[in-house]
Amino acid sequence: MSAFRAGDKIVEINGLPRRLRLTVSSLAEMASVFDAKSPKDLADHLRNATAADWTAVLRCVTVPPLQADLRREELVRVLPILSVLITEGLRA
């Protein structure tokens, strides 16, 4: 893994350490994935996100990128950390 940056979260997914990093690029990728026309559209979508949506979000912010969907148990374990990443990242 490359250098840690403020705001990064490190989680274990499928037995491997992964970094979650919210960047302008990852936000743009999320907007594209969800066809969000504005930050408000993206926020509205995330408020009502499904498990498949959160997996898509993880693919946007995970380094190295996820190649497979997570099992439900792993997704549930990572969701609180992902929520903090997005909340803190959008406040900055």
Biopython code that builds the backbone (N, CA, C, O; Angstrom):
import numpy as np
from Bio.PDB.StructureBuilder import StructureBuilder

atoms = [
    (1, "MET", "N", (0.839, -1.184, 0.000)),
    (1, "MET", "CA", (0.000, 0.000, 0.000)),
    (1, "MET", "C", (0.880, 1.242, 0.000)),
    (1, "MET", "O", (1.946, 1.266, 0.615)),
    (2, "SER", "N", (0.419, 2.264, -0.696)),
    (2, "SER", "CA", (1.175, 3.512, -0.714)),
    (2, "SER", "C", (0.940, 4.288, 0.583)),
    (2, "SER", "O", (0.245, 3.818, 1.483)),
    (3, "ALA", "N", (1.514, 5.448, 0.661)),
    (3, "ALA", "CA", (1.539, 6.248, 1.889)),
    (3, "ALA", "C", (0.148, 6.573, 2.414)),
    (3, "ALA", "O", (-0.777, 6.864, 1.656)),
    (4, "PHE", "N", (0.034, 6.515, 3.722)),
    (4, "PHE", "CA", (-1.197, 6.863, 4.424)),
    (4, "PHE", "C", (-1.409, 8.366, 4.352)),
    (4, "PHE", "O", (-0.454, 9.135, 4.470)),
    (5, "ARG", "N", (-2.642, 8.788, 4.161)),
    (5, "ARG", "CA", (-3.006, 10.208, 4.172)),
    (5, "ARG", "C", (-4.055, 10.440, 5.246)),
    (5, "ARG", "O", (-4.820, 9.540, 5.590)),
    (6, "ALA", "N", (-4.082, 11.647, 5.764)),
    (6, "ALA", "CA", (-5.110, 12.003, 6.747)),
    (6, "ALA", "C", (-6.480, 11.695, 6.160)),
    (6, "ALA", "O", (-6.755, 12.027, 5.007)),
    (7, "GLY", "N", (-7.325, 11.071, 6.942)),
    (7, "GLY", "CA", (-8.661, 10.712, 6.478)),
    (7, "GLY", "C", (-8.780, 9.286, 5.986)),
    (7, "GLY", "O", (-9.886, 8.753, 5.900)),
    (8, "ASP", "N", (-7.652, 8.654, 5.658)),
    (8, "ASP", "CA", (-7.693, 7.264, 5.213)),
    (8, "ASP", "C", (-8.197, 6.371, 6.334)),
    (8, "ASP", "O", (-7.964, 6.640, 7.512)),
    (9, "LYS", "N", (-8.879, 5.324, 5.960)),
    (9, "LYS", "CA", (-9.307, 4.280, 6.892)),
    (9, "LYS", "C", (-8.733, 2.964, 6.369)),
    (9, "LYS", "O", (-8.786, 2.688, 5.171)),
    (10, "ILE", "N", (-8.196, 2.173, 7.261)),
    (10, "ILE", "CA", (-7.660, 0.865, 6.882)),
    (10, "ILE", "C", (-8.609, -0.197, 7.420)),
    (10, "ILE", "O", (-8.936, -0.208, 8.607)),
    (11, "VAL", "N", (-9.044, -1.082, 6.542)),
    (11, "VAL", "CA", (-9.932, -2.174, 6.920)),
    (11, "VAL", "C", (-9.402, -3.471, 6.327)),
    (11, "VAL", "O", (-8.617, -3.466, 5.379)),
    (12, "GLU", "N", (-9.844, -4.571, 6.900)),
    (12, "GLU", "CA", (-9.499, -5.869, 6.332)),
    (12, "GLU", "C", (-10.708, -6.364, 5.557)),
    (12, "GLU", "O", (-11.813, -6.446, 6.093)),
    (13, "ILE", "N", (-10.488, -6.693, 4.291)),
    (13, "ILE", "CA", (-11.547, -7.210, 3.428)),
    (13, "ILE", "C", (-11.014, -8.474, 2.778)),
    (13, "ILE", "O", (-9.947, -8.472, 2.163)),
    (14, "ASN", "N", (-11.768, -9.550, 2.921)),
    (14, "ASN", "CA", (-11.343, -10.846, 2.386)),
    (14, "ASN", "C", (-9.944, -11.216, 2.850)),
    (14, "ASN", "O", (-9.168, -11.807, 2.099)),
    (15, "GLY", "N", (-9.627, -10.865, 4.091)),
    (15, "GLY", "CA", (-8.343, -11.236, 4.674)),
    (15, "GLY", "C", (-7.173, -10.358, 4.279)),
    (15, "GLY", "O", (-6.040, -10.625, 4.677)),
    (16, "LEU", "N", (-7.429, -9.304, 3.495)),
    (16, "LEU", "CA", (-6.357, -8.411, 3.047)),
    (16, "LEU", "C", (-6.592, -6.994, 3.544)),
    (16, "LEU", "O", (-7.731, -6.529, 3.575)),
    (17, "PRO", "N", (-5.512, -6.293, 3.939)),
    (17, "PRO", "CA", (-5.702, -4.896, 4.323)),
    (17, "PRO", "C", (-6.036, -4.053, 3.088)),
    (17, "PRO", "O", (-5.413, -4.182, 2.035)),
    (18, "ARG", "N", (-7.022, -3.204, 3.250)),
    (18, "ARG", "CA", (-7.415, -2.287, 2.175)),
    (18, "ARG", "C", (-7.532, -0.896, 2.762)),
    (18, "ARG", "O", (-7.952, -0.718, 3.906)),
    (19, "ARG", "N", (-7.159, 0.075, 1.972)),
    (19, "ARG", "CA", (-7.296, 1.468, 2.393)),
    (19, "ARG", "C", (-8.566, 2.022, 1.761)),
    (19, "ARG", "O", (-8.828, 1.815, 0.576)),
    (20, "LEU", "N", (-9.346, 2.725, 2.564)),
    (20, "LEU", "CA", (-10.498, 3.464, 2.058)),
    (20, "LEU", "C", (-10.083, 4.923, 2.019)),
    (20, "LEU", "O", (-9.689, 5.494, 3.036)),
    (21, "ARG", "N", (-10.173, 5.523, 0.841)),
    (21, "ARG", "CA", (-9.753, 6.921, 0.663)),
    (21, "ARG", "C", (-10.784, 7.646, -0.191)),
    (21, "ARG", "O", (-11.055, 7.256, -1.326)),
    (22, "LEU", "N", (-11.352, 8.703, 0.372)),
    (22, "LEU", "CA", (-12.304, 9.531, -0.362)),
    (22, "LEU", "C", (-11.542, 10.657, -1.050)),
    (22, "LEU", "O", (-10.874, 11.456, -0.393)),
    (23, "THR", "N", (-11.643, 10.716, -2.355)),
    (23, "THR", "CA", (-10.977, 11.752, -3.145)),
    (23, "THR", "C", (-12.011, 12.408, -4.061)),
    (23, "THR", "O", (-13.139, 11.934, -4.194)),
    (24, "VAL", "N", (-11.606, 13.485, -4.673)),
    (24, "VAL", "CA", (-12.480, 14.131, -5.661)),
    (24, "VAL", "C", (-12.774, 13.145, -6.795)),
    (24, "VAL", "O", (-13.896, 13.085, -7.298)),
    (25, "SER", "N", (-11.771, 12.384, -7.188)),
    (25, "SER", "CA", (-11.969, 11.386, -8.247)),
    (25, "SER", "C", (-12.963, 10.312, -7.833)),
    (25, "SER", "O", (-13.811, 9.905, -8.627)),
    (26, "SER", "N", (-12.859, 9.848, -6.578)),
    (26, "SER", "CA", (-13.790, 8.807, -6.138)),
    (26, "SER", "C", (-15.217, 9.359, -6.037)),
    (26, "SER", "O", (-16.178, 8.646, -6.328)),
    (27, "LEU", "N", (-15.359, 10.623, -5.625)),
    (27, "LEU", "CA", (-16.684, 11.240, -5.614)),
    (27, "LEU", "C", (-17.252, 11.365, -7.030)),
    (27, "LEU", "O", (-18.439, 11.124, -7.252)),
    (28, "ALA", "N", (-16.405, 11.738, -7.977)),
    (28, "ALA", "CA", (-16.848, 11.841, -9.371)),
    (28, "ALA", "C", (-17.241, 10.468, -9.910)),
    (28, "ALA", "O", (-18.210, 10.343, -10.660)),
    (29, "GLU", "N", (-16.488, 9.443, -9.526)),
    (29, "GLU", "CA", (-16.814, 8.086, -9.954)),
    (29, "GLU", "C", (-18.158, 7.648, -9.369)),
    (29, "GLU", "O", (-18.971, 7.041, -10.066)),
    (30, "MET", "N", (-18.392, 7.956, -8.089)),
    (30, "MET", "CA", (-19.686, 7.632, -7.472)),
    (30, "MET", "C", (-20.819, 8.351, -8.190)),
    (30, "MET", "O", (-21.850, 7.747, -8.485)),
    (31, "ALA", "N", (-20.632, 9.638, -8.473)),
    (31, "ALA", "CA", (-21.668, 10.409, -9.171)),
    (31, "ALA", "C", (-21.978, 9.772, -10.518)),
    (31, "ALA", "O", (-23.137, 9.705, -10.926)),
    (32, "SER", "N", (-20.944, 9.307, -11.206)),
    (32, "SER", "CA", (-21.138, 8.655, -12.493)),
    (32, "SER", "C", (-21.878, 7.321, -12.340)),
    (32, "SER", "O", (-22.817, 7.037, -13.084)),
    (33, "VAL", "N", (-21.454, 6.517, -11.381)),
    (33, "VAL", "CA", (-22.077, 5.212, -11.147)),
    (33, "VAL", "C", (-23.569, 5.363, -10.851)),
    (33, "VAL", "O", (-24.387, 4.583, -11.337)),
    (34, "PHE", "N", (-23.914, 6.369, -10.053)),
    (34, "PHE", "CA", (-25.311, 6.556, -9.642)),
    (34, "PHE", "C", (-26.049, 7.587, -10.483)),
    (34, "PHE", "O", (-27.193, 7.929, -10.185)),
    (35, "ASP", "N", (-25.401, 8.084, -11.533)),
    (35, "ASP", "CA", (-25.998, 9.075, -12.428)),
    (35, "ASP", "C", (-26.518, 10.280, -11.648)),
    (35, "ASP", "O", (-27.594, 10.806, -11.932)),
    (36, "ALA", "N", (-25.730, 10.705, -10.660)),
    (36, "ALA", "CA", (-26.092, 11.867, -9.840)),
    (36, "ALA", "C", (-25.685, 13.138, -10.572)),
    (36, "ALA", "O", (-24.546, 13.268, -11.020)),
    (37, "LYS", "N", (-26.606, 14.058, -10.690)),
    (37, "LYS", "CA", (-26.351, 15.304, -11.413)),
    (37, "LYS", "C", (-25.777, 16.404, -10.524)),
    (37, "LYS", "O", (-25.306, 17.428, -11.019)),
    (38, "SER", "N", (-25.821, 16.186, -9.204)),
    (38, "SER", "CA", (-25.324, 17.197, -8.268)),
    (38, "SER", "C", (-24.901, 16.499, -6.981)),
    (38, "SER", "O", (-25.237, 15.335, -6.768)),
    (39, "PRO", "N", (-24.161, 17.206, -6.116)),
    (39, "PRO", "CA", (-23.825, 16.622, -4.815)),
    (39, "PRO", "C", (-25.081, 16.231, -4.024)),
    (39, "PRO", "O", (-25.083, 15.221, -3.321)),
    (40, "LYS", "N", (-26.139, 17.027, -4.140)),
    (40, "LYS", "CA", (-27.392, 16.705, -3.446)),
    (40, "LYS", "C", (-27.977, 15.398, -3.970)),
    (40, "LYS", "O", (-28.448, 14.575, -3.184)),
    (41, "ASP", "N", (-27.955, 15.198, -5.286)),
    (41, "ASP", "CA", (-28.439, 13.936, -5.862)),
    (41, "ASP", "C", (-27.650, 12.756, -5.306)),
    (41, "ASP", "O", (-28.223, 11.725, -4.952)),
    (42, "LEU", "N", (-26.337, 12.916, -5.232)),
    (42, "LEU", "CA", (-25.492, 11.836, -4.708)),
    (42, "LEU", "C", (-25.829, 11.568, -3.244)),
    (42, "LEU", "O", (-25.986, 10.413, -2.849)),
    (43, "ALA", "N", (-25.941, 12.613, -2.442)),
    (43, "ALA", "CA", (-26.273, 12.458, -1.025)),
    (43, "ALA", "C", (-27.633, 11.783, -0.859)),
    (43, "ALA", "O", (-27.784, 10.897, -0.018)),
    (44, "ASP", "N", (-28.618, 12.195, -1.650)),
    (44, "ASP", "CA", (-29.950, 11.575, -1.580)),
    (44, "ASP", "C", (-29.871, 10.092, -1.915)),
    (44, "ASP", "O", (-30.508, 9.263, -1.264)),
    (45, "HIS", "N", (-29.092, 9.769, -2.928)),
    (45, "HIS", "CA", (-28.948, 8.360, -3.312)),
    (45, "HIS", "C", (-28.308, 7.554, -2.184)),
    (45, "HIS", "O", (-28.756, 6.449, -1.874)),
    (46, "LEU", "N", (-27.271, 8.102, -1.578)),
    (46, "LEU", "CA", (-26.572, 7.380, -0.510)),
    (46, "LEU", "C", (-27.445, 7.200, 0.730)),
    (46, "LEU", "O", (-27.295, 6.216, 1.454)),
    (47, "ARG", "N", (-28.343, 8.131, 0.977)),
    (47, "ARG", "CA", (-29.247, 7.994, 2.134)),
    (47, "ARG", "C", (-30.170, 6.789, 1.984)),
    (47, "ARG", "O", (-30.635, 6.235, 2.980)),
    (48, "ASN", "N", (-30.432, 6.386, 0.765)),
    (48, "ASN", "CA", (-31.339, 5.261, 0.488)),
    (48, "ASN", "C", (-30.618, 4.110, -0.202)),
    (48, "ASN", "O", (-31.240, 3.324, -0.915)),
    (49, "ALA", "N", (-29.316, 4.012, 0.008)),
    (49, "ALA", "CA", (-28.492, 3.034, -0.713)),
    (49, "ALA", "C", (-28.810, 1.595, -0.303)),
    (49, "ALA", "O", (-29.134, 1.305, 0.848)),
    (50, "THR", "N", (-28.706, 0.727, -1.276)),
    (50, "THR", "CA", (-28.858, -0.716, -1.068)),
    (50, "THR", "C", (-27.480, -1.329, -0.818)),
    (50, "THR", "O", (-26.459, -0.648, -0.912)),
    (51, "ALA", "N", (-27.468, -2.612, -0.502)),
    (51, "ALA", "CA", (-26.193, -3.316, -0.328)),
    (51, "ALA", "C", (-25.371, -3.249, -1.618)),
    (51, "ALA", "O", (-24.153, -3.079, -1.570)),
    (52, "ALA", "N", (-26.027, -3.382, -2.754)),
    (52, "ALA", "CA", (-25.317, -3.291, -4.042)),
    (52, "ALA", "C", (-24.730, -1.899, -4.246)),
    (52, "ALA", "O", (-23.627, -1.760, -4.776)),
    (53, "ASP", "N", (-25.463, -0.869, -3.827)),
    (53, "ASP", "CA", (-24.960, 0.500, -3.936)),
    (53, "ASP", "C", (-23.715, 0.686, -3.077)),
    (53, "ASP", "O", (-22.738, 1.290, -3.520)),
    (54, "TRP", "N", (-23.746, 0.163, -1.829)),
    (54, "TRP", "CA", (-22.588, 0.328, -0.938)),
    (54, "TRP", "C", (-21.384, -0.440, -1.462)),
    (54, "TRP", "O", (-20.244, -0.019, -1.268)),
    (55, "THR", "N", (-21.631, -1.559, -2.122)),
    (55, "THR", "CA", (-20.519, -2.280, -2.753)),
    (55, "THR", "C", (-19.920, -1.432, -3.864)),
    (55, "THR", "O", (-18.701, -1.402, -4.031)),
    (56, "ALA", "N", (-20.762, -0.743, -4.623)),
    (56, "ALA", "CA", (-20.273, 0.153, -5.675)),
    (56, "ALA", "C", (-19.467, 1.301, -5.071)),
    (56, "ALA", "O", (-18.431, 1.684, -5.614)),
    (57, "VAL", "N", (-19.935, 1.851, -3.954)),
    (57, "VAL", "CA", (-19.189, 2.916, -3.273)),
    (57, "VAL", "C", (-17.830, 2.394, -2.838)),
    (57, "VAL", "O", (-16.815, 3.064, -3.029)),
    (58, "LEU", "N", (-17.803, 1.208, -2.257)),
    (58, "LEU", "CA", (-16.518, 0.628, -1.835)),
    (58, "LEU", "C", (-15.557, 0.496, -3.017)),
    (58, "LEU", "O", (-14.359, 0.743, -2.879)),
    (59, "ARG", "N", (-16.078, 0.113, -4.156)),
    (59, "ARG", "CA", (-15.209, -0.009, -5.338)),
    (59, "ARG", "C", (-14.618, 1.347, -5.735)),
    (59, "ARG", "O", (-13.532, 1.407, -6.312)),
    (60, "CYS", "N", (-15.319, 2.415, -5.432)),
    (60, "CYS", "CA", (-14.835, 3.759, -5.765)),
    (60, "CYS", "C", (-13.755, 4.244, -4.798)),
    (60, "CYS", "O", (-12.900, 5.043, -5.181)),
    (61, "VAL", "N", (-13.783, 3.770, -3.551)),
    (61, "VAL", "CA", (-12.883, 4.333, -2.543)),
    (61, "VAL", "C", (-11.810, 3.365, -2.040)),
    (61, "VAL", "O", (-10.963, 3.762, -1.240)),
    (62, "THR", "N", (-11.824, 2.116, -2.483)),
    (62, "THR", "CA", (-10.905, 1.109, -1.959)),
    (62, "THR", "C", (-9.623, 1.034, -2.779)),
    (62, "THR", "O", (-9.644, 1.028, -4.010)),
    (63, "VAL", "N", (-8.500, 0.976, -2.051)),
    (63, "VAL", "CA", (-7.179, 0.847, -2.678)),
    (63, "VAL", "C", (-6.476, -0.335, -2.036)),
    (63, "VAL", "O", (-6.339, -0.341, -0.813)),
    (64, "PRO", "N", (-6.025, -1.332, -2.775)),
    (64, "PRO", "CA", (-6.304, -1.545, -4.200)),
    (64, "PRO", "C", (-7.789, -1.825, -4.422)),
    (64, "PRO", "O", (-8.485, -2.269, -3.509)),
    (65, "PRO", "N", (-8.269, -1.566, -5.632)),
    (65, "PRO", "CA", (-9.705, -1.693, -5.909)),
    (65, "PRO", "C", (-10.226, -3.109, -5.657)),
    (65, "PRO", "O", (-9.517, -4.095, -5.861)),
    (66, "LEU", "N", (-11.466, -3.186, -5.214)),
    (66, "LEU", "CA", (-12.120, -4.481, -5.038)),
    (66, "LEU", "C", (-12.388, -5.099, -6.394)),
    (66, "LEU", "O", (-12.749, -4.404, -7.344)),
    (67, "GLN", "N", (-12.211, -6.405, -6.481)),
    (67, "GLN", "CA", (-12.487, -7.103, -7.728)),
    (67, "GLN", "C", (-13.765, -7.930, -7.646)),
    (67, "GLN", "O", (-14.337, -8.296, -8.672)),
    (68, "ALA", "N", (-14.215, -8.224, -6.426)),
    (68, "ALA", "CA", (-15.403, -9.066, -6.248)),
    (68, "ALA", "C", (-16.320, -8.431, -5.215)),
    (68, "ALA", "O", (-15.896, -7.624, -4.389)),
    (69, "ASP", "N", (-17.587, -8.817, -5.285)),
    (69, "ASP", "CA", (-18.540, -8.338, -4.286)),
    (69, "ASP", "C", (-18.196, -8.922, -2.924)),
    (69, "ASP", "O", (-17.618, -10.004, -2.824)),
    (70, "LEU", "N", (-18.558, -8.192, -1.883)),
    (70, "LEU", "CA", (-18.340, -8.665, -0.523)),
    (70, "LEU", "C", (-19.506, -9.544, -0.087)),
    (70, "LEU", "O", (-20.640, -9.378, -0.535)),
    (71, "ARG", "N", (-19.193, -10.476, 0.793)),
    (71, "ARG", "CA", (-20.272, -11.215, 1.457)),
    (71, "ARG", "C", (-21.009, -10.226, 2.355)),
    (71, "ARG", "O", (-20.426, -9.248, 2.824)),
    (72, "ARG", "N", (-22.264, -10.480, 2.584)),
    (72, "ARG", "CA", (-23.089, -9.567, 3.388)),
    (72, "ARG", "C", (-22.449, -9.276, 4.742)),
    (72, "ARG", "O", (-22.462, -8.132, 5.198)),
    (73, "GLU", "N", (-21.883, -10.308, 5.397)),
    (73, "GLU", "CA", (-21.270, -10.121, 6.716)),
    (73, "GLU", "C", (-20.111, -9.136, 6.653)),
    (73, "GLU", "O", (-19.950, -8.299, 7.541)),
    (74, "GLU", "N", (-19.309, -9.239, 5.604)),
    (74, "GLU", "CA", (-18.175, -8.315, 5.470)),
    (74, "GLU", "C", (-18.653, -6.910, 5.173)),
    (74, "GLU", "O", (-18.115, -5.943, 5.711)),
    (75, "LEU", "N", (-19.656, -6.786, 4.323)),
    (75, "LEU", "CA", (-20.195, -5.467, 3.999)),
    (75, "LEU", "C", (-20.752, -4.796, 5.251)),
    (75, "LEU", "O", (-20.495, -3.616, 5.490)),
    (76, "VAL", "N", (-21.503, -5.533, 6.040)),
    (76, "VAL", "CA", (-22.086, -4.982, 7.273)),
    (76, "VAL", "C", (-20.981, -4.525, 8.220)),
    (76, "VAL", "O", (-21.127, -3.499, 8.884)),
    (77, "ARG", "N", (-19.885, -5.265, 8.292)),
    (77, "ARG", "CA", (-18.772, -4.905, 9.174)),
    (77, "ARG", "C", (-18.073, -3.631, 8.712)),
    (77, "ARG", "O", (-17.600, -2.853, 9.541)),
    (78, "VAL", "N", (-18.002, -3.408, 7.402)),
    (78, "VAL", "CA", (-17.273, -2.269, 6.839)),
    (78, "VAL", "C", (-18.137, -1.005, 6.753)),
    (78, "VAL", "O", (-17.592, 0.098, 6.718)),
    (79, "LEU", "N", (-19.460, -1.135, 6.719)),
    (79, "LEU", "CA", (-20.343, 0.019, 6.522)),
    (79, "LEU", "C", (-20.144, 1.159, 7.525)),
    (79, "LEU", "O", (-20.129, 2.317, 7.106)),
    (80, "PRO", "N", (-19.993, 0.895, 8.818)),
    (80, "PRO", "CA", (-19.780, 2.026, 9.739)),
    (80, "PRO", "C", (-18.507, 2.811, 9.424)),
    (80, "PRO", "O", (-18.485, 4.037, 9.528)),
    (81, "ILE", "N", (-17.461, 2.106, 9.042)),
    (81, "ILE", "CA", (-16.188, 2.765, 8.704)),
    (81, "ILE", "C", (-16.348, 3.560, 7.418)),
    (81, "ILE", "O", (-15.838, 4.675, 7.303)),
    (82, "LEU", "N", (-17.053, 2.990, 6.455)),
    (82, "LEU", "CA", (-17.308, 3.684, 5.188)),
    (82, "LEU", "C", (-18.135, 4.942, 5.428)),
    (82, "LEU", "O", (-17.880, 5.978, 4.814)),
    (83, "SER", "N", (-19.109, 4.859, 6.302)),
    (83, "SER", "CA", (-19.934, 6.019, 6.643)),
    (83, "SER", "C", (-19.094, 7.140, 7.244)),
    (83, "SER", "O", (-19.256, 8.306, 6.884)),
    (84, "VAL", "N", (-18.201, 6.784, 8.157)),
    (84, "VAL", "CA", (-17.311, 7.792, 8.767)),
    (84, "VAL", "C", (-16.409, 8.406, 7.707)),
    (84, "VAL", "O", (-16.206, 9.620, 7.696)),
    (85, "LEU", "N", (-15.865, 7.580, 6.815)),
    (85, "LEU", "CA", (-14.997, 8.081, 5.749)),
    (85, "LEU", "C", (-15.712, 9.153, 4.922)),
    (85, "LEU", "O", (-15.157, 10.220, 4.661)),
    (86, "ILE", "N", (-16.921, 8.864, 4.525)),
    (86, "ILE", "CA", (-17.671, 9.801, 3.673)),
    (86, "ILE", "C", (-18.068, 11.039, 4.464)),
    (86, "ILE", "O", (-17.924, 12.158, 3.971)),
    (87, "THR", "N", (-18.559, 10.857, 5.671)),
    (87, "THR", "CA", (-18.973, 11.998, 6.492)),
    (87, "THR", "C", (-17.801, 12.932, 6.769)),
    (87, "THR", "O", (-17.914, 14.144, 6.585)),
    (88, "GLU", "N", (-16.683, 12.376, 7.206)),
    (88, "GLU", "CA", (-15.497, 13.203, 7.502)),
    (88, "GLU", "C", (-14.953, 13.838, 6.234)),
    (88, "GLU", "O", (-14.549, 15.001, 6.244)),
    (89, "GLY", "N", (-14.940, 13.079, 5.140)),
    (89, "GLY", "CA", (-14.398, 13.590, 3.894)),
    (89, "GLY", "C", (-15.195, 14.754, 3.333)),
    (89, "GLY", "O", (-14.627, 15.686, 2.765)),
    (90, "LEU", "N", (-16.497, 14.703, 3.490)),
    (90, "LEU", "CA", (-17.330, 15.777, 2.974)),
    (90, "LEU", "C", (-17.323, 17.004, 3.863)),
    (90, "LEU", "O", (-17.661, 18.099, 3.413)),
    (91, "ARG", "N", (-16.946, 16.835, 5.104)),
    (91, "ARG", "CA", (-16.822, 17.991, 6.012)),
    (91, "ARG", "C", (-15.560, 18.771, 5.746)),
    (91, "ARG", "O", (-15.516, 19.983, 5.955)),
    (92, "ALA", "N", (-14.531, 18.085, 5.285)),
    (92, "ALA", "CA", (-13.213, 18.738, 5.107)),
    (92, "ALA", "C", (-13.222, 19.784, 4.028)),
    (92, "ALA", "O", (-12.195, 20.411, 3.768)),
]
sb = StructureBuilder()
sb.init_structure("model")
sb.init_model(0)
sb.init_chain("A")
sb.init_seg("    ")
for serial, (resi, resn, name, xyz) in enumerate(atoms, 1):
    if name == "N":
        sb.init_residue(resn, " ", resi, " ")
    sb.init_atom(name, np.array(xyz, "f"), 0.0, 1.0, " ", f" {name:<3s}", serial, name[0])
structure = sb.get_structure()
